Amino acid sequence: MIRNTSARDGSHLVWFKSSYSSGSEGDSCVEIAIGPGTVHVRDSKDVDGGRLAFAPAAWAGFVPYAAEV
């Protein structure tokens, strides 16, 4: 499930990216932030751009799939 979010929803979030992002392609990654009942995802190169918000169960289902790709 993807949830709708607005710009004001992200001002209180603490964003982080994987330690695996420090390699030669470190600028090609996403950042995540955990909110109450929501996992937020944004492009690390465009932090003021759009972002996605997932229910925790949807994020938990996506991560193992993404790790295989």
Backbone as JSON Lines, residues from 0, in Angstrom:
{"i":0,"aa":"M","n":[0.84,-1.17,0.0],"ca":[0.0,0.0,0.0],"c":[0.88,1.24,0.0]}
{"i":1,"aa":"I","n":[0.6,2.17,-0.86],"ca":[1.28,3.46,-0.89],"c":[0.32,4.49,-0.3]}
{"i":2,"aa":"R","n":[0.84,5.28,0.62],"ca":[0.01,6.29,1.27],"c":[0.32,7.66,0.69]}
{"i":3,"aa":"N","n":[-0.68,8.52,0.67],"ca":[-0.46,9.9,0.24],"c":[0.26,10.66,1.34]}
{"i":4,"aa":"T","n":[1.16,11.54,0.95],"ca":[1.89,12.36,1.91],"c":[2.05,13.76,1.34]}
{"i":5,"aa":"S","n":[2.22,14.72,2.19],"ca":[2.43,16.1,1.73],"c":[3.78,16.58,2.22]}
{"i":6,"aa":"A","n":[4.22,17.74,1.74],"ca":[5.53,18.29,2.11],"c":[5.64,18.49,3.62]}
{"i":7,"aa":"R","n":[4.57,18.88,4.27],"ca":[4.65,19.14,5.7],"c":[4.83,17.85,6.5]}
{"i":8,"aa":"D","n":[4.48,16.7,5.92],"ca":[4.62,15.43,6.62],"c":[6.07,15.03,6.83]}
{"i":9,"aa":"G","n":[7.01,15.57,6.07],"ca":[8.39,15.14,6.15],"c":[9.31,16.02,6.96]}
{"i":10,"aa":"S","n":[8.83,17.13,7.46],"ca":[9.72,18.07,8.15],"c":[10.26,17.53,9.45]}
{"i":11,"aa":"H","n":[9.56,16.65,10.1],"ca":[9.98,16.11,11.39],"c":[10.72,14.78,11.28]}
{"i":12,"aa":"L","n":[10.88,14.27,10.08],"ca":[11.49,12.96,9.89],"c":[13.01,13.03,9.9]}
{"i":13,"aa":"V","n":[13.63,11.96,10.36],"ca":[15.08,11.82,10.31],"c":[15.39,10.85,9.18]}
{"i":14,"aa":"W","n":[16.07,11.34,8.15],"ca":[16.35,10.56,6.94],"c":[17.72,9.91,7.03]}
{"i":15,"aa":"F","n":[17.84,8.7,6.49],"ca":[19.13,8.03,6.43],"c":[19.2,7.15,5.19]}
{"i":16,"aa":"K","n":[20.43,6.83,4.79],"ca":[20.62,5.92,3.66],"c":[21.58,4.81,4.08]}
{"i":17,"aa":"S","n":[21.58,3.77,3.32],"ca":[22.38,2.59,3.63],"c":[23.87,2.9,3.61]}
{"i":18,"aa":"S","n":[24.61,2.23,4.46],"ca":[26.07,2.36,4.45],"c":[26.65,1.78,3.16]}
{"i":19,"aa":"Y","n":[25.89,0.96,2.46],"ca":[26.32,0.42,1.18],"c":[26.32,1.49,0.09]}
{"i":20,"aa":"S","n":[25.78,2.66,0.36],"ca":[25.68,3.74,-0.62],"c":[26.94,4.58,-0.73]}
{"i":21,"aa":"S","n":[27.99,4.23,-0.03],"ca":[29.2,5.06,-0.04],"c":[30.19,4.68,-1.12]}
{"i":22,"aa":"G","n":[29.85,3.75,-1.99],"ca":[30.75,3.31,-3.04],"c":[30.79,4.26,-4.21]}
{"i":23,"aa":"S","n":[31.24,3.75,-5.35],"ca":[31.39,4.59,-6.54],"c":[30.07,5.14,-7.05]}
{"i":24,"aa":"E","n":[28.97,4.49,-6.7],"ca":[27.65,4.97,-7.13],"c":[26.86,5.49,-5.94]}
{"i":25,"aa":"G","n":[27.54,6.1,-4.99],"ca":[26.9,6.58,-3.77],"c":[25.84,7.63,-3.98]}
{"i":26,"aa":"D","n":[25.84,8.27,-5.14],"ca":[24.82,9.29,-5.4],"c":[23.56,8.69,-6.01]}
{"i":27,"aa":"S","n":[23.54,7.4,-6.21],"ca":[22.39,6.74,-6.83],"c":[21.67,5.87,-5.8]}
{"i":28,"aa":"C","n":[21.04,6.51,-4.85],"ca":[20.38,5.72,-3.83],"c":[19.15,6.46,-3.31]}
{"i":29,"aa":"V","n":[18.45,5.8,-2.45],"ca":[17.29,6.39,-1.8],"c":[17.59,6.55,-0.32]}
{"i":30,"aa":"E","n":[16.83,7.42,0.31],"ca":[16.9,7.6,1.75],"c":[15.55,7.18,2.32]}
{"i":31,"aa":"I","n":[15.56,6.67,3.54],"ca":[14.31,6.32,4.18],"c":[14.2,7.01,5.53]}
{"i":32,"aa":"A","n":[12.99,7.17,5.98],"ca":[12.69,7.71,7.3],"c":[11.49,6.94,7.84]}
{"i":33,"aa":"I","n":[11.54,6.64,9.11],"ca":[10.46,5.89,9.74],"c":[9.57,6.86,10.51]}
{"i":34,"aa":"G","n":[8.3,6.86,10.17],"ca":[7.33,7.68,10.89],"c":[6.34,6.77,11.59]}
{"i":35,"aa":"P","n":[5.42,7.33,12.33],"ca":[4.42,6.5,13.01],"c":[3.55,5.75,12.0]}
{"i":36,"aa":"G","n":[3.76,4.47,11.87],"ca":[2.97,3.65,10.96],"c":[3.28,3.82,9.5]}
{"i":37,"aa":"T","n":[4.4,4.47,9.16],"ca":[4.73,4.73,7.76],"c":[6.24,4.71,7.54]}
{"i":38,"aa":"V","n":[6.65,4.15,6.4],"ca":[8.05,4.21,5.96],"c":[8.1,5.15,4.77]}
{"i":39,"aa":"H","n":[8.85,6.22,4.89],"ca":[8.97,7.23,3.83],"c":[10.24,6.98,3.02]}
{"i":40,"aa":"V","n":[10.16,7.17,1.71],"ca":[11.29,6.94,0.81],"c":[11.42,8.14,-0.12]}
{"i":41,"aa":"R","n":[12.68,8.6,-0.31],"ca":[12.93,9.72,-1.24],"c":[14.25,9.5,-1.96]}
{"i":42,"aa":"D","n":[14.44,10.22,-3.04],"ca":[15.67,10.19,-3.83],"c":[16.73,11.02,-3.1]}
{"i":43,"aa":"S","n":[17.9,10.44,-2.87],"ca":[18.94,11.16,-2.13],"c":[19.49,12.35,-2.91]}
{"i":44,"aa":"K","n":[19.3,12.37,-4.23],"ca":[19.79,13.49,-5.04],"c":[18.78,14.63,-5.13]}
{"i":45,"aa":"D","n":[17.54,14.38,-4.73],"ca":[16.48,15.38,-4.83],"c":[15.65,15.35,-3.54]}
{"i":46,"aa":"V","n":[16.25,15.78,-2.45],"ca":[15.61,15.66,-1.14],"c":[14.35,16.52,-1.01]}
{"i":47,"aa":"D","n":[14.2,17.53,-1.85],"ca":[13.0,18.35,-1.81],"c":[11.94,17.88,-2.8]}
{"i":48,"aa":"G","n":[12.25,16.84,-3.55],"ca":[11.32,16.31,-4.53],"c":[10.27,15.42,-3.91]}
{"i":49,"aa":"G","n":[9.59,14.69,-4.75],"ca":[8.54,13.8,-4.29],"c":[9.08,12.67,-3.43]}
{"i":50,"aa":"R","n":[8.19,12.09,-2.68],"ca":[8.56,10.93,-1.86],"c":[7.39,9.97,-1.8]}
{"i":51,"aa":"L","n":[7.72,8.76,-1.46],"ca":[6.71,7.72,-1.31],"c":[6.54,7.42,0.17]}
{"i":52,"aa":"A","n":[5.36,6.98,0.54],"ca":[5.09,6.58,1.92],"c":[4.4,5.22,1.88]}
{"i":53,"aa":"F","n":[5.0,4.25,2.55],"ca":[4.5,2.88,2.55],"c":[4.03,2.47,3.93]}
{"i":54,"aa":"A","n":[3.03,1.62,3.96],"ca":[2.67,0.95,5.21],"c":[3.83,0.01,5.56]}
{"i":55,"aa":"P","n":[4.12,-0.19,6.84],"ca":[5.25,-1.06,7.21],"c":[5.2,-2.45,6.58]}
{"i":56,"aa":"A","n":[4.03,-3.05,6.48],"ca":[3.93,-4.38,5.89],"c":[4.29,-4.36,4.41]}
{"i":57,"aa":"A","n":[3.9,-3.31,3.7],"ca":[4.25,-3.2,2.28],"c":[5.75,-3.02,2.12]}
{"i":58,"aa":"W","n":[6.38,-2.22,2.96],"ca":[7.83,-2.02,2.9],"c":[8.55,-3.33,3.22]}
{"i":59,"aa":"A","n":[8.09,-4.03,4.23],"ca":[8.72,-5.3,4.62],"c":[8.61,-6.33,3.49]}
{"i":60,"aa":"G","n":[7.56,-6.28,2.72],"ca":[7.42,-7.17,1.57],"c":[8.28,-6.76,0.39]}
{"i":61,"aa":"F","n":[8.53,-5.48,0.24],"ca":[9.32,-4.97,-0.88],"c":[10.82,-5.2,-0.7]}
{"i":62,"aa":"V","n":[11.34,-5.01,0.49],"ca":[12.79,-5.06,0.73],"c":[13.42,-6.39,0.29]}
{"i":63,"aa":"P","n":[12.88,-7.55,0.66],"ca":[13.51,-8.79,0.19],"c":[13.5,-8.92,-1.34]}
{"i":64,"aa":"Y","n":[12.44,-8.44,-1.98],"ca":[12.38,-8.47,-3.43],"c":[13.47,-7.58,-4.03]}
{"i":65,"aa":"A","n":[13.63,-6.38,-3.51],"ca":[14.63,-5.45,-4.03],"c":[16.04,-5.98,-3.83]}
{"i":66,"aa":"A","n":[16.27,-6.71,-2.78],"ca":[17.6,-7.27,-2.5],"c":[17.99,-8.31,-3.54]}
{"i":67,"aa":"E","n":[17.02,-8.94,-4.17],"ca":[17.29,-9.96,-5.18],"c":[17.62,-9.36,-6.54]}
{"i":68,"aa":"V","n":[17.19,-8.17,-6.8],"ca":[17.33,-7.54,-8.11],"c":[18.74,-7.06,-8.34]}
